[in-house]
Amino acid sequence: MPDRATPHYLTLANGQIRLWQRGAGPDLVVLGGLTRAAEVLANELALANPGCRVTALELPGIGGSRIEPSGDAEMAADHVVKALASFAELALIAHEMAAGLLPAILRKLGREVPVITVGLERSLAWRGSVSAELDITPRQDGTHLTLLWHHLRDRELLEPENTGQPAKVGEPISPAEDLSATFVAAATMPSGYARLWSLCHRTIGEAAKLEGCRHVALLSDVAGALAGLRISVSGNALPPARALPNNAIWHDSIMTSRGLMHLRRAGEGGRPLLVIPTGGGSSAQFAPVVSGLARGRQVFAVDYFGNGLSEKLDRDVTIDMLAEDMAALIEALGFQEVDVWGSHTGSLVALELAVTRPDLVRRAVLEGPVFIDPDFQADLLDNYFPQIRPDKWGLHLQLAWHWRRDMFMYWPWYRVDRAAARDLGVPSAEDLHLYTIGILESGLTYDQAYRSAFKYDTVRRLPLLKRQALICAGPNDMLVNGVEESAKLNVPSVETTLTPTTVWWPAPEAAAAQATLDLYDAFLSRP
């Protein structure tokens, strides 16, 4: 069995619920995420309860449970009950504020299950000491991140009844890494988290009135509360994630021969198209490419190992290694041949994949391949990648936010002077939030794939390409010189062109974005 909790996505009619699962045996299902990440809960409970299969469910609006909560307990509970249908028998555990949904869940469940609450007394006390309203709307200065971080941290550090005093009893205080996991899941959809916090703040009192529940103070007390309960082992595997209607993007986790990879997918049939992103964050920002090319195709965008929501492998990454990862993914999905679309780092990975595994690649779109002077290459490798490490006070949040913000203003970002200013414009706070969360999801390994692009010898490798390829870039792409440099090499299988815009950058002009997508589609639709 894996020595950590692994993610799984359950597809419902209007979205997905993410579960974190670890262990084998009778099913313990825990509801959490408001004060402690579901991933962290799954790991802690599995270690404390060996011989059980622990599944932690992220409530709607948190992390990978990408269903916007309505603020109505009955609707939120309905999503949870549909997810619980995957378990024949279970003990249901509600962690802290998540117990606010228990009354509605139990009304809808239609069967009796043993119920344990953890930290209910703390949660009841928060009604009088912590506001139900949490304004974490993204802001241009990034301070909403700091607000959320300390909202979460203070729930651990401070007395529930008196938030002016540090608590002397309670759960062990989370290390910065676990607090970061809780923060990232909560921050994925700020409006969803805020609405769910407010909802459970209003309904937590009803949980105290439930009959037949076992109440414990700490996670370490759950094992004692389970004593005497008989839960049969179902052994049922969770159903695989499946496509959402109308080419909506859905999430999937795929175990490959090299590790667990996270995908964003769209489309249900047709030729497969692999979307390979830039390095650093997740593939979330490439949603316009995934959905824009999904008609008549099955599109899947990948998070590199070490980036986004894929497994964090600690290794010295090269482009050829990333190409091998893509080959392993294609084979794990059972595809014989795919088309490939890659940008920046992803264009180099697509190139290397097509060169080394031409049997897997039919056509390739390479956006902004990296051609950099050796002196500038050394400068980038020395200065481009700040260390971003979770900090107990949340100091890393402003670093990540303003690093991403400055990237849109200067090239490279660390040359903050008039001559280095770019024409992209500062993204909206919502777009900056998306980019920053991708970096924070990646953690200490965020720079691995990104760095590899500045070490790759594109000039030497591109002439080896035999598959049909379109090399392109938008006019404001800092790597637009790759189009001209590629043309100079006069590779027979390569076409080059400028595109009207870069469709995955924030707020492109709509007509230019559609024209660019049409250009990709026309090239990829050729026989």
PEWOLIN-V431132 format. One record per residue. N is the residue number from 1. SS is DSSP state (@ for helix, = for strand, . for the rest). OMEGA is omega in degrees with one decimal (none if undefined). Layout:
N_SS_OMEGA + N_SS_OMEGA
//
This chain:
1_._177.2 + 2_._179.9 + 3_._178.1 + 4_._175.1 + 5_._178.3 + 6_=_-175.9 + 7_=_174.7 + 8_=_-178.5 + 9_=_172.5 + 10_=_-178.7 + 11_=_175.3 + 12_=_-175.3 + 13_._-173.9 + 14_._178.6 + 15_=_-176.9 + 16_=_172.1 + 17_=_177.2 + 18_=_176.7 + 19_=_172.2 + 20_=_-171.0 + 21_=_177.6 + 22_=_175.7 + 23_=_179.1 + 24_._-179.8 + 25_._177.3 + 26_=_-173.1 + 27_=_167.4 + 28_=_-179.6 + 29_=_-176.6 + 30_=_175.6 + 31_=_-177.9 + 32_=_177.1 + 33_._-178.1 + 34_._178.3 + 35_._178.1 + 36_._-174.9 + 37_._175.6 + 38_@_178.0 + 39_@_179.8 + 40_@_178.8 + 41_@_-179.9 + 42_@_-179.7 + 43_@_-177.9 + 44_@_-178.2 + 45_@_178.8 + 46_@_178.5 + 47_@_-177.8 + 48_@_-177.5 + 49_._179.1 + 50_._-176.1 + 51_._175.0 + 52_=_169.9 + 53_=_-177.8 + 54_=_176.7 + 55_=_177.3 + 56_=_-174.9 + 57_=_174.6 + 58_=_-178.4 + 59_._-178.2 + 60_._-178.4 + 61_._-179.0 + 62_._173.1 + 63_._-177.7 + 64_._176.1 + 65_._-167.3 + 66_._173.9 + 67_._-177.8 + 68_._179.0 + 69_._-175.2 + 70_._-172.2 + 71_._-179.8 + 72_._-175.9 + 73_@_-177.8 + 74_@_-179.3 + 75_@_177.1 + 76_@_179.2 + 77_@_-179.4 + 78_@_177.7 + 79_@_-179.7 + 80_@_-179.0 + 81_@_177.3 + 82_@_176.7 + 83_@_-179.9 + 84_@_178.4 + 85_._179.3 + 86_._-176.6 + 87_._-178.5 + 88_._176.6 + 89_._-177.9 + 90_._162.4 + 91_=_-175.6 + 92_=_-178.3 + 93_=_177.3 + 94_=_-177.1 + 95_=_174.4 + 96_@_-171.5 + 97_@_178.5 + 98_@_178.6 + 99_@_176.6 + 100_@_178.7 + 101_@_-174.3 + 102_@_-178.1 + 103_@_179.8 + 104_@_179.5 + 105_@_-176.6 + 106_@_175.4 + 107_@_-174.4 + 108_@_-169.2 + 109_@_176.8 + 110_._176.3 + 111_._179.1 + 112_._175.4 + 113_._174.2 + 114_=_-175.7 + 115_=_177.2 + 116_=_171.2 + 117_=_178.1 + 118_=_175.9 + 119_._-179.1 + 120_@_-179.5 + 121_@_177.1 + 122_@_-176.8 + 123_@_178.1 + 124_@_178.9 + 125_@_-179.4 + 126_@_178.2 + 127_@_-177.9 + 128_@_-174.1 + 129_@_-176.9 + 130_._-177.0 + 131_._173.7 + 132_._-176.5 + 133_._-177.8 + 134_._-178.5 + 135_._177.6 + 136_._173.8 + 137_._-179.5 + 138_._-178.6 + 139_._-175.8 + 140_._-179.5 + 141_._176.7 + 142_._-175.5 + 143_@_175.8 + 144_@_177.8 + 145_@_179.2 + 146_@_179.0 + 147_@_-179.5 + 148_@_179.7 + 149_@_-176.0 + 150_@_169.4 + 151_@_-179.2 + 152_@_-178.0 + 153_@_-178.7 + 154_@_176.6 + 155_@_176.2 + 156_@_-169.7 + 157_@_-167.2 + 158_=_175.2 + 159_._-180.0 + 160_._-177.9 + 161_._-175.9 + 162_._-175.2 + 163_._171.3 + 164_._-178.4 + 165_._174.6 + 166_=_-179.8 + 167_._179.9 + 168_._175.4 + 169_._179.1 + 170_._177.4 + 171_._170.8 + 172_._-178.0 + 173_._-175.1 + 174_._168.3 + 175_._-176.6 + 176_@_-178.5 + 177_@_178.8 + 178_@_176.4 + 179_@_177.2 + 180_@_177.8 + 181_@_177.7 + 182_@_-179.7 + 183_@_-176.2 + 184_@_178.4 + 185_@_-179.9 + 186_@_-175.3 + 187_@_-177.3 + 188_._177.9 + 189_._-171.9 + 190_@_-179.1 + 191_@_178.5 + 192_@_179.3 + 193_@_-177.6 + 194_@_-179.5 + 195_@_-179.8 + 196_@_176.6 + 197_@_-179.6 + 198_@_180.0 + 199_@_-177.6 + 200_@_174.9 + 201_@_-179.2 + 202_@_-170.6 + 203_@_-174.1 + 204_@_179.5 + 205_@_179.6 + 206_@_-179.4 + 207_@_-179.8 + 208_._-178.0 + 209_._-177.5 + 210_._177.8 + 211_._174.4 + 212_._178.6 + 213_._172.5 + 214_=_-176.2 + 215_=_176.2 + 216_=_-175.7 + 217_._-170.2 + 218_._176.2 + 219_@_179.7 + 220_@_178.6 + 221_@_-175.7 + 222_@_-178.5 + 223_@_177.9 + 224_@_179.9 + 225_@_179.8 + 226_@_-177.2 + 227_._178.8 + 228_._177.6 + 229_._176.7 + 230_._-179.8 + 231_._-179.7 + 232_._176.8 + 233_._-180.0 + 234_._-177.7 + 235_._-178.3 + 236_._173.1 + 237_._177.0 + 238_._179.4 + 239_._179.9 + 240_._172.9 + 241_._-179.8 + 242_._-174.7 + 243_._171.0 + 244_._-178.8 + 245_._173.8 + 246_._178.2 + 247_._175.8 + 248_._-179.2 + 249_._175.9 + 250_=_-171.7 + 251_=_-177.0 + 252_=_172.9 + 253_=_-175.4 + 254_=_174.7 + 255_=_177.0 + 256_=_178.5 + 257_._-177.5 + 258_._179.2 + 259_=_-175.7 + 260_=_-177.6 + 261_=_177.7 + 262_=_-179.1 + 263_=_164.5 + 264_=_-170.2 + 265_=_174.1 + 266_=_-178.4 + 267_._-175.9 + 268_._-177.6 + 269_._-178.9 + 270_._-176.8 + 271_=_178.7 + 272_=_177.5 + 273_=_177.3 + 274_=_176.7 + 275_=_-177.3 + 276_=_-170.3 + 277_._167.3 + 278_._178.9 + 279_._173.2 + 280_._-176.9 + 281_._-179.2 + 282_._176.3 + 283_._-176.8 + 284_@_-177.2 + 285_@_-179.5 + 286_@_176.9 + 287_@_178.9 + 288_@_177.6 + 289_@_-177.7 + 290_@_-178.5 + 291_@_-177.0 + 292_@_-179.9 + 293_._-173.2 + 294_._-178.5 + 295_._-179.2 + 296_._178.6 + 297_=_166.7 + 298_=_-172.3 + 299_=_176.3 + 300_=_178.1 + 301_=_-171.4 + 302_=_162.6 + 303_._176.0 + 304_._167.0 + 305_._-177.1 + 306_._-178.8 + 307_._173.2 + 308_._-173.9 + 309_._175.7 + 310_._-178.7 + 311_._-178.6 + 312_._176.2 + 313_._-178.7 + 314_._-174.4 + 315_._177.1 + 316_._-166.7 + 317_._171.3 + 318_._179.1 + 319_@_-179.9 + 320_@_175.5 + 321_@_178.1 + 322_@_176.4 + 323_@_176.2 + 324_@_175.5 + 325_@_179.9 + 326_@_177.8 + 327_@_178.4 + 328_@_178.4 + 329_@_-179.9 + 330_@_-179.7 + 331_@_179.2 + 332_@_178.1 + 333_@_177.8 + 334_._179.1 + 335_._176.8 + 336_._-175.7 + 337_._-179.9 + 338_=_161.1 + 339_=_-176.1 + 340_=_171.8 + 341_=_-179.0 + 342_=_-179.5 + 343_=_177.4 + 344_._175.6 + 345_@_-178.7 + 346_@_177.8 + 347_@_178.3 + 348_@_177.4 + 349_@_177.2 + 350_@_177.5 + 351_@_-177.8 + 352_@_176.7 + 353_@_-179.4 + 354_@_179.4 + 355_@_-173.7 + 356_@_179.1 + 357_._-178.6 + 358_._177.5 + 359_._-177.8 + 360_._-171.4 + 361_=_176.0 + 362_=_178.2 + 363_=_-178.2 + 364_=_168.4 + 365_=_-177.4 + 366_=_-178.0 + 367_=_174.2 + 368_._175.5 + 369_._-170.2 + 370_._170.2 + 371_._-174.0 + 372_._176.4 + 373_._-177.0 + 374_@_179.6 + 375_@_178.0 + 376_@_177.9 + 377_@_179.6 + 378_@_178.8 + 379_@_178.7 + 380_@_-178.2 + 381_@_-179.8 + 382_@_-166.9 + 383_@_-167.5 + 384_._-167.4 + 385_._175.1 + 386_._174.6 + 387_._179.6 + 388_._-175.2 + 389_._178.3 + 390_._-177.0 + 391_._-173.7 + 392_._178.9 + 393_._179.4 + 394_._-178.3 + 395_@_-178.2 + 396_@_-175.9 + 397_@_179.1 + 398_@_175.6 + 399_@_-178.8 + 400_@_-177.5 + 401_@_-173.1 + 402_@_170.8 + 403_@_179.6 + 404_@_-179.0 + 405_@_-178.8 + 406_@_177.9 + 407_@_180.0 + 408_._-177.0 + 409_._-174.2 + 410_=_172.9 + 411_._-11.9 + 412_._-170.5 + 413_._-174.2 + 414_._173.3 + 415_._-177.9 + 416_._175.6 + 417_._-172.9 + 418_@_-176.6 + 419_@_-177.6 + 420_@_-177.2 + 421_=_-179.6 + 422_._-176.9 + 423_._-174.6 + 424_._-171.9 + 425_._179.3 + 426_._-179.4 + 427_._173.5 + 428_._177.9 + 429_@_179.4 + 430_@_178.6 + 431_@_176.9 + 432_@_178.2 + 433_@_179.4 + 434_@_180.0 + 435_@_-176.3 + 436_@_178.5 + 437_@_176.4 + 438_@_177.3 + 439_@_-178.2 + 440_@_173.7 + 441_@_-175.5 + 442_@_175.5 + 443_@_-173.2 + 444_@_-176.5 + 445_@_-174.2 + 446_._-171.0 + 447_._-171.6 + 448_@_-178.9 + 449_@_-178.7 + 450_@_-179.3 + 451_@_-173.9 + 452_@_-179.0 + 453_@_-177.7 + 454_._179.1 + 455_._-171.7 + 456_._-179.7 + 457_._-177.7 + 458_@_-178.7 + 459_@_-178.7 + 460_@_-173.3 + 461_@_-175.1 + 462_@_179.4 + 463_._179.3 + 464_._-176.0 + 465_._179.4 + 466_._-179.9 + 467_._179.4 + 468_=_-176.0 + 469_=_172.7 + 470_=_176.7 + 471_=_-170.6 + 472_=_173.1 + 473_=_174.9 + 474_=_-173.2 + 475_._-178.7 + 476_._177.2 + 477_._-179.6 + 478_._178.0 + 479_._-178.8 + 480_._178.3 + 481_@_179.2 + 482_@_178.6 + 483_@_-179.8 + 484_@_-179.1 + 485_@_177.4 + 486_@_179.8 + 487_@_-179.5 + 488_@_-177.7 + 489_@_172.6 + 490_._178.8 + 491_._-173.5 + 492_._-174.9 + 493_._-170.9 + 494_=_167.6 + 495_=_177.3 + 496_=_177.5 + 497_=_167.1 + 498_=_176.2 + 499_=_-178.9 + 500_._-179.3 + 501_._172.1 + 502_._-165.7 + 503_._-175.2 + 504_._172.8 + 505_._-176.3 + 506_._169.9 + 507_._173.7 + 508_._176.6 + 509_._-168.1 + 510_@_-178.1 + 511_@_179.2 + 512_@_178.4 + 513_@_179.8 + 514_@_178.4 + 515_@_178.5 + 516_@_176.8 + 517_@_178.1 + 518_@_178.7 + 519_@_176.6 + 520_@_-175.6 + 521_@_-179.3 + 522_@_-179.2 + 523_@_-177.1 + 524_@_-179.5 + 525_._178.1 + 526_._179.1 + 527_._none
//
